[in-house]
């Protein structure tokens, strides 16, 4: 009799655990550099000459539609992997709102009903950042485009600050599962020519200072800073200016947890340049999200490699990767050596998962 009761107790526990897993709600929050998602129309205030039908890239309607289909396919495949579409997806290297309206209508992702938050920014390349969100899971309260400004009294080497223009930082504020969130989407200044280190540090500082002010106004708010940082999580902009910490136990209320820092040390990468892998595509979370008490949304372990769990994902698949030639093993991009090859992006997308 005791044995029967024990078996029944074990079965009841197992059923309860299964039910809990079924009812547990996780939310995917990620970022993807879409690598020059331009339309085919000439915009006189944008630097889009290369991406016109008669431009250097011969950017035809067919190529544009192929690019849209590719971007949608990546988002859809991530949804298959996670059994759900992203709740929040930050994007960069998009020309305007139109290309996002075309993207979210692509058949593979139309059912997600993504809504768009986008502002035109003064970037001289003509590209912006934006955020896609699922309105059935996230309630938009307000948003803001935060301009890139220079700190008084600081020298910015090799930079004509009067002429310099880059992407604004996008802040989106709202409710996720009745909890208050703020998302910052960044595309920090380029590394072209080995320059811009202090510019990226300044960009990170701008995001950090705004986030701290948000936390003063909303003490319980949970914050995710994401984007193409053009820096690794070990670089000054992320580790010092954004206060990114490798371990949750080291995060204080004025720090951010940087889940990709340990992944970089373990050899992961989201892009490759001259044979060196880096992780520029990041999500960092504040103390309230990293160390939330039981019952609240917090970041979850999602990548298991050799019995070690990580709290971030780099979505790398063979079909997203160049399989042969000079760039074998690199992300499979749209153009290679000036030729249209029909790939996806020179960056892999990344994401985190939050849940209770």
N, C-alpha and C positions, 0 to 999 in steps of 0.2 A: 504493500500500500504506500509506504514512504517513497519507494522508488517511482511509483506512478505519479505521486504528487510532485516529486522533484522534476520528472520529465515534463509535466504540465506547466510547472513554474518556468522551466527553461524555454518551452515553446511560447508561453505568454510574453516573456521578456523579449524573445526574438521578434515576435509579431509587433510588439510595442516599438522596438527599435526601427523596424521596417516602416511602420506608420510614421514615425518621427522623421525618417529620411525622406519619405514621400511628401510630407507637409513642410519640410524645411525649405525656405526660400532664400536662394542666393542671387546676387546681382553682379553682373559682369560690367566692369568699368575699364575702358581701354583707350589706346591711342594708336593712330595709323598715319604715317606720312604717305600721302597719296602720290607723291612724286609728279609734280607738274600736271595737275588736272586742270587743263585749260579748255575753254570752248573754242569754236572755230571763227568767232566773230571778232572784228577789229574794235578794240576799245581804245579810244584816243588818249585816255588817261592811264592806261596800263601798258607795261612793257611786254606786250604779247606778240611782237613781230615774228618771233620764231614759231609761234603756235598759230599760224594762219595757213590756209590752203596754199598760198604762194610763198610762205616763209621758209626758213632753213630746214624745218622739220617736215615740210609738206603735210601740215596737220589738217587732214581731210575729215569729213564727217564720218567716214568709215573707221578711221583710226580713233577718232573721239569715241565713237560708240563701242569699239573694242575695248578701249580703256575703261569706260563706264562699266561694261560687262565684267571685266577682270576685277575691278574694285569691289563690285557687288558680290562676285563669286567668293572672294576672300572673306568678306563679312558673313556670307551665308555658311561657308565651311567652318568658320569659328563658331557660329550658332549651332551647327550640327555637333561639333566637338563638345560644346557646353550644354547642349540640349535646351538652349535658350539664346535669343538674340541679346547682344549687349543692351544694357539699360542706358549706359552713357558711352559714347564713342567720340573722343576728340580727334580732329583731323587737321592736317597742315598741308601746305603747298596746293591750295585750291585758289582758282582765279577769282571766283565770285559766288554769289548765292545761286545763280542759275545752274552751275555745274552740280551743286548739291541737290537742287530740286530734281535735276535729271537723274542723279545717282539714286536717291531714295525711291524713285519710281521704277527702278530696274526690277524685273519680275522676281528675281531670286530673293530680294529683300523687301519687296513692297508690303508684305504682310506685317512687318514690324511697325509700320506706320510712323517712321522716324520723323520727328519735327526738328527744325533747324534753328540754331542761334548763330548769327554771323554779323559781323560789322566789317565794312571796308576799312583797311588800314593803309598807311602811307608807304609801305614797302616798295622800294625801287624796282624790285623784280616783278612786282605786280601780284604777289601771292599773299594769302591770308590764312588765318586759323579759324576754326569753327567747331561747333559741338552739335552732335546728333543725339537726340534723346527719345525714349519711348514714353509717350504721354500717359499710358496706362500704368506706368510704374514711377514716373518722376513728375512732380508738379513744379513747373517753373514759377518762381516768384519775381525775380528780377535778374538783370544781367548788366554788364559794364565792359566797355573796351578801355583798357588801361594803357595809356601811351608810354612809349619808351622815352624817358627823360634822362638827362645827364646830371650827375651829382656835382654840385658846385665845389670848386676848389680841387677837383680830381683831374689829373691828366690822362687822356685816352690816347695812347700811342698810335701813330699812323692813322688817326681818324680825324677827318674834318667834321667836327660836331655840328657845324652850321648846315652842312650838306647831308649828313648821314640820316637815312630813313630806314626803318625796319618794321617788322610786324608788331602790332600792339599785342598785349596779353589779354585774353578773353577770360572774364570771370562770369560764371553762371551760378546763381543761388536758387535753391529750391528745396523740396521735400522728397525724400526717398523713404518709403515705408514709415511715414509720419516722423522721420528724423530729419533734422536740418543739415543740409550739405552745401558746400561751395566747391565748385570745380574751376581750376585755373588751367587754361590751355595756352601753351607757350611754343614758340619756334624761335629760339634764341639765335643771335647773330652767327653768321657762318665762320668756318675755320679757313676759308680760302686764303691761300698765301701764308698760312701759319699765323694769322692774325686774330684779333678779336677776343682774347682771353679776358681782358678786363671788361669788354662789352658784355660778354656772357655773364660775368659776375654781377655786373650792374643789372642786367635783366632779371637774374635770380633774386637780387636784392629787392627789386621793385615788387616782384611777386610775393616775397616773404613779408615785406612791410605791409602790403595790402592784406595778406592773410592774417597777420597779427592784429590788425585793426578790426577785421571781421570777427576774430575771436573775442576781442574786447566788447564788441556790440552783442555778440551771440556766444556766450561762454560754452555752450554745449555743442556748438557746430562742429561737424566733421568735414575735413578738407582734403581734397586730392589735388595735387599739383602735377600736371602731366605735360608731355610734349616732346618734340625733337629739341633736345637741349644743346646739341652740337658739342656736348661734353659728356664724359663718363661720370658715373656717380662718385668716383674717387677724386674728381677735379674740384678746384676751389669753388666754382660757382655752386655746385651741388653740395659738397661736404661742409663748406664754411658758410657761404652766403645764404644757402637755403637750410643750413643746419641739418643735413641728412645724416642719420645714424644707421649703422649696419644692423644693430640688434634692438629689438623692441624694448628690452629691459634698460637700455641706455637712453631711451627717448624721454625727455622732460616735456612739460606743457608748452615750451617754446621751441621745441625741435620737431623735425619730421623723420619718420621712419622711411628708409631707402631700401626697399626689398631687393633691388637689382645690384646692390653693392656686393653682396656675397655671391650673386650669380656671376658677376663679372670676374671675380677672383677665381671662380670655379671653371672659367673658360667659356662661358656663354657669350653670345654676341647678337645684336640686332642689325648690324651692318658691317661691311668689311671694306677697308681701304688700304691698298698696297700690301695686302696679305695680313693686315692686323685687324682683328675683330674688336669692336667696341659696342657698348650699349648706350646709345644716345637717346633712345626712345623709352622714356621713363614715366612711372607713376610713383609719387611720394605721398605719404599720408601723415596727417597730424596725429598728435597724441590721443585725441578723442577717438580716432578711428583705429589706431594701432593697439590701444590698450583699453578698449571699451569694456565696462563691466558686463557680467553675464546678463543676457537678455537684450543687449544692444548690438547693433551692427558693428562688426569689426572685420579686419582683413583676415582672410583664410589661407591656409597652406594649399597650394594647388599644383605644384610641380614636384614630382618624386623622382629623384635620380640617385640610384645606388643607396637606397634607404635614407637619403637626406631630403627633407622637404624644403621647398622654397615658396615664398609668398608672391611670386610673379611668374608670368608665362611669356615666353617669346614664341610666337606662333610660326614655327619653321616647318615647312613641308617640302618634299622633293619637287613637287610641281611649282613651288614658289622659288626654286633654286636653279641657277644655271647649271646644266649638266655636262657641258663640254666646252672646250676652247680656253682662251686666256683667262676667262673669269669663272671657270668651273668652281662650283661651291659657293659662289657669291649669290646674294639675292638676285632673282631674275627680273631685270628692269625693263622699262618700256623701250628705251633706246640703248644701243651699245655701239660705241665708236661712230656715233652719228647716224647709224642705221636703225630703222624701226624694226624691233624684233618681237613686239607683241607681248612683252612680259608684264609684270605687275608693278613693282616698286623697287628702289634700291635699298629699302628698309623693310624688315619684317615687322608686323604689328606686335604690340605687347598689350597685356592686360592683367588686371588683378580681379579677385573675387571677394565680395564682402557678404557676410551673412551672420546669422545668430548662432 
